[in-house]
Amino acid sequence: MNKNEEIIDLPDAAIQLAQQSGEGPRLITFGCRLNIYESEVMKDHAKKAGLDDAIIINTCAVTNEAVLKARQAIRRARRENPQAQIIVTGCAAQINPESFGAMPEVSRVIGNDLKLKAEAWSLPAAERIQVNDIMAVRETASHMISGFDSHARAFVQVQNGCDHRCTFCIIPFARGNSRSVAMGEIVGQVKKLVESGYQEIVLTGVDITSYGPDLPGQPTLGQMMRRLLALVPDIKRLRLSSLDPVEIDEDLWRLIAEEPRLMPHLHLSMQAGDDMVLKRMKRRHLCKDLFEVCEKARSLRPDMVFGADIIAGFPTETDAMFDNTFNAVKECDLTFLHVFPYSPRQGTPAARMPQVNGKLRKERAKQLRELGGVLLNKHLEGLVGKTLPVLSERNNKGRTEYFSEVALDSDIPPGKIIRMKMESVEGDLLKGRVVA
């Protein structure tokens, strides 16, 4: 990772830090894969604007904890860098620009749409709060970037915003309505990254299964992916960010069945496994839809593994409702869980519902994480003895096609695909050796 970058990955509840050589503005990025992509765009804009001494904090608004951590990072950045210009952007800044602008540590606030425009970074410092009406934004521009200093894989934005209004979620008000990147622009971006040596491309967005209705011809996500794979045949690995269980189109199902370059790992926006909770969340799927997706995907590709986002302790969730979610995770054999204890977000309908006791929320989240650990171990043990292609990452780690993490047995530069014989499991890691 570039020494000027720091990623705080809230879904994984982990802080990932590494240091390499590098110059330019320092970035502190919170949250999702889309934010990682956008930080690369901002880094380029800020460099060209001459902001080499700036600290840019790209915030997340998915939970109250995310906002709190961003504010703590701002204060810490000022203490450690008294003379630096601190620029705050991202989802939390879009929703509450005045709150961040009122912090004495903050030099400037830039909104979610403007942060991706080069001209915003060149405005005079007197323009202290630069935030527009995100709901008025109708286009998602393509932002061509040559690579990612800190990642073995490259993230490509194909969509932004969300037209849905889940009762727990504030993100549509930070990202605006759903809008898609034209297929030709995506192909051009991916081709450039593949030519730069990236072995794995991750397509990302806020709600990527809603891709296409706003484009000419209304292509689906699967149709776009088929064209991408046909026009960029040198793609080695293609991976998707979170999918809605009820919006997987027929072309995507065909790719799951027939395309080996599409990784056998799908991450589902599950949220809960109880129908009443899902209805109160205003989700578009029920528990049976989750079972059907897992069953169909495994019938087409038996080695498919799944991840899932789950909220524990959603308002009104009873013990029986929680048990339904717990059992759904077991029955679907979900491998990679991102579990959040419910956190009320001001301005959302769920924040006004009867709340589950905070201690109970945390206990339920703990139980789900422990179950996730058991299921992950089962998955890892099932790979022992197999020889698999592994994408090398930083810190002598790598990932299988299934997204399983591997400890490398030698120093291998990030971004290489190697073959490894899996020999054992140690904690959440596979261990093995490189083979010819």
Helices and strands as residue ranges (DSSP letters): E 5-9, E 14-16, E 26-30, H 33-48, E 55-59, H 64-80, E 86-90, H 91-95, H 97-101, E 108-110, G 114-116, H 118-121, E 129-130, G 134-136, E 154-157, E 159-160, H 172-175, E 179-180, H 183-195, E 200-204, G 208-210, H 221-231, E 237-240, H 250-258, E 265-271, H 275-281, H 287-300, E 305-312, H 319-332, E 336-341, G 349-352, H 358-383, E 387-392, E 397-400, E 405-407, E 417-426, E 429-435
